[in-house]
Amino acid sequence: MTFNENPKPKNIEASVRARLQNKAQETGRPFAEVFQYYGMERFLYRLSESKYADTFVLKGALMFVVWKVPGMRTTRDIDFLGRFDNEIIGIESVFKEICSMRVPQDGLVFEPETIKGERIKEDADYEGVRIKFTGFLGKARIPMQVDIGFGDVIFPKPKTISYPAILDFPSAHLKGYAAETVVAEKFEAMIKLGRLNSRMKDFYDIWLMARQFQFKGEELTQAIRRTFEHRGTRLPEKAPFFEAEIYNKLSDRQQLWKAFLQKIETKGAPDELFEMALAIEDFLLEPVKTIHAGRNLATHWHAPGPWR
């Protein structure tokens, strides 16, 4: 096995770049997108080979890559739940160690001296940390951003997942969120933000999961209940779930939705945001009613529904 400290195979960067260009042509995706995903994938591999692997739980849009969901939106960021202290200096040190690891040659170098952390606070009881750094394939730069949240409960328990490799390099094996947890956290964020909610990606992701995934009612209701209780957010008792602006065709939220659809270039999603809200209510109303009744939902969601 060839490692980074050994003599570098000639032109490995050029070879990887050419293969990524071929992959972009095969899949019909922009090269810049494939290049970014390659950088994120190879960082995940380094993390998975480190002693810190079990302290990071993958969440967010990259889980849709793991699940191989058709129609998933693209992302440039990696999202984790961290199971460690949220002090920036300590996390920067961890990232420097991960970026300096010996791994089989994949053409990439992540520069430890570019690592910089900052505070974020989004939808969590504890301040998160954002880490930015730079990867290089030869002279080509890959801007990397990793957002780490803290303090959330995870139900069901995270499972070991295999993150798919774009080329024929080793895959990353690390902990990842369950689909029920993703739905619960996104739903809670939508309710908590209320009229301030501009996160169109959450509407889209829940809608997409309802169309693609099977859910056990008992596990989804427990995930929703625990997430709302832990975050101290009041669970709506009935539809409509969202603020009036979401259902108003003339509100600025409709413009945000249309701009979001243009950005992700997806097909099949409702043109109007209120249609998206109604579809989410069709999916989540039964679990919500069951939670308020003090029961667990015994039925299953068979995509694209209904519960039965």
N, C-alpha and C positions, 0 to 999 in steps of 0.2 A: 504494500500500500504506500502511495506517495503522499508525503506530508509537506506542509508549507515551508518547513525549514530546509528541505532537501532541494537539490537543483530543480528549477522549474522547467517543465516540458516546454519546448519551443512553441511559441505562438499559441499557448492555451487560451489567452484572452481573445485572440482573433478567431480561434476555433469556436469558442463558446458564443461569441457575438454572431458569427455566421449561422450557428445552429439556432440561436434565438430568433434571428431574422427569418429563417425557414419556418420556425414554429409560428411566428406571427402571420406569415403567408398562409400556412396550413389552416390556421384557426380563424383567419379574417380579422384579427385584432391588431390595433396599432402596435408598432414595435416598442414605443415608449412604455406602453402598458405592460407588455410581456417582460420587458427589461426590469420594470419596477417590481413586478411579482417575483421575478427571479431573485432579485436582491432580498426581498422579504423572506422568500423561501429558504435561501441559504443562511440568513441570520437565524431563522428558526432552527435550522439544523445545528448550528453552532451552539445555540442555547440548549437544545435537546441532548447534546453530548457533554454538557457541563454539569457540575455538581449542583447547579441551581435549577435544574430542569423541573423538579417537582414543586418549586416555589412560585412558578408562573403558570397560570391557567389561561389558555387562549380563549378569547371571546371575540365579539364583533364580526365584521364582514368577512374576515378570513375563514371563519367557521363554515361559511357557505361554500368556500372552495373545498374544504374537507368533505362536506356533504354532497358536493357536485350538483348543486341546485341550478337547473336551467333558468336563465333570466336574472341571475344575481347581478347586483350593482357592483361596480368596480370601486376599489379603495386604494389609497396610497399609504395607509397607516396600519400599524399592528396594535391590537388592543389586548390587554391582559388584566386579569385580577391578580394582584400581588399578595403573597402569603409571607410577608416580611415587613420590616419597619419601613416607613415612608420617608425617611431622611434622604434628601437629594444626594448628599456627598457619598453616602454608602451605596446608593443605587448606581451612581456614576461609576464607582469603583467596580461594581459587579459587571456592568456593561463593558468596561475596559478589559476585564478579564475574559469575558465571553468573546469579544472582538479579537483578542490576541490568541485565541485557541488554535492548536494544531488540528487541521482537518484535511481530508483528502482534497487534492487540488480541484477547485471549481472555477478558477480564474478571478475570484473576488478577493478584495482586501477591504476590510472595514478599519478605518483609521481611528485608533483609540484616542488620539489627541483632539479629534473633532467632537467628542462626546460632550454634550451640555444638557443639564437638567433644569427644569422649571416647574413651578407649581401650577396645577390645574384643579378645578373643582366643578365636576359635572356629574350630577345625578348620583351622588354618594355622600355618606355621612362623614367621610374622611377625605382630606385633600388628596388628590391624585398627583402623579408626577408624569411629566412629559419629557422624554429623552430624545434628543435629536443628534444625529451623527451622519457621517458620509461614507458611502461605500464606493469602490472603484473597480471597474473592469478595464484594465489598462488605464487609459486617460479619461474614460467615460465615467461621469459621476452618477451616483444613485443617492438622492437625498432620502434619508431614513427618519421616520418618526414613530416612536413607540409610546403609547399612552397606557399608563398603569393606574388602575383604580384599587381601592382598598376598602375593607370593612364589610363587604356584602356577604350574605349567606348564599350558599349554592345548593339548590335542590332541583333535581336529583344530583347525587355526587358526580363530580367530573370524572370522565373516563379517559383512558389513554387513547389518543387518536394518532393516525398516520397522515401527516400532511403531504399531499401528492407532489412529486418532483416533476418539473417541466422537462428537464433533460434526464439523462441516465445517471444521475448522482444519487447518493444515499438519501432516503427520505427522513424527515424529522419525526420523531415519536415523542409526544408530550401530552400533558393534560389539556382537555378542552371542555367547554361548556356543553351541557345537554340542551337540546332544542327547547325544552320546557323552560329552562332558565332564561334563555334568550328572549322568549316571548314575554315572560313575567317581568323582566327588567325593562324591556322596551315599553310595555303597557304601563308600568308604574311611572316611567319618565314622562310619558304622554299625558297622564292624568295629573301628575304633580305640576308640570309646567303650565297646564291650563291654557289661558289665552296668550301666554308668552311662547307657546310651543311653535317653533319654526323648524323642528326636526322632521322634515318630510321623509327622511330615510327610515324612520321608525314605522311610519304608516306603511311604507312599501315593503319593508322586511317582514312585518307580521302578516300582511296580505299574501306575500309570496310563500311564506311558510304554511299558511292555511291551505294554499292551493297545491302544495307539494308534499307535505308531511302527514304522517299518521300520528295521532296523539292519544295516549291513555288518559281518560278524564281524571282519574284519581291523581296521577302524577302532575298534570297541568294545574289542577285546582290547588294542590299543595304548594306548588312552586309560586303561583300567584299570591296565595294567602301569606306565605312566609315572607315573600319579598315586600309586599305592602306593609305587613306588620313590622318588619325589621327597619324599613325606611320611614316608618311613621306617616304613611300616606293613606288617606281615607279611600277605600274601595267604593266606586259608584255602585248603587243598588240596582239601577235599571238603566236602560237606554233612554235618551242619548247619552253616551259616555263623555262626549267632548263639548267644548265651548261652542257657542252659536256661530262663531266665525268659520268654524270648520264646515258647517252645513250651508253657509251663505255663499251663493254663487258669485256674489259681487265683492266679497271680502278680499283683502290682500293675501290671505292664505291660499286662495285659488291661484293667484299669480305665482306664489312660491311653488305650488305643486306643479304647475305647467313648466316652470323653469327647471325644476328637479327632473321631470320626465325628459326634457330636452338634454339635460346633462348626462343622464345615465343611458340614453339612447336604447331604451328597452321597448319591447312590443308586448301588447296584451294587457297592460295596466289600465285601469279606468282613467278616462280623460279628466274627470271631475273629482275633486277631493272628497266631496260629500258621498260619492259612490264608494270610494275607498273606506270611509268611516262606516258606512252601512255594512260593507262586507266584513269589516273587523268586528262589528257588533254581532253579526250572524255567527261568527266564530267564537267570541268570548262571552256572550250574554249568558249562555247556559252555565259555564264555570262560575261566573260572577253570582248568579242566582243561587247556585248550589252552595257556594261559600257562605253567603248570607243566611242560608237555611241551616247552616251548621252541619252540612253533610259532605261527603265526597262523591264526585261524579263517577258513576259506575259504567257509563257508556264510553264509546270511542269515537274519535273524529277520523273519518276516512276521507282524505282529500279528494275533491274540494269541499266536502261536507255533504250532509249535515252530521250532527251527533246521532249515533244510533248504537 
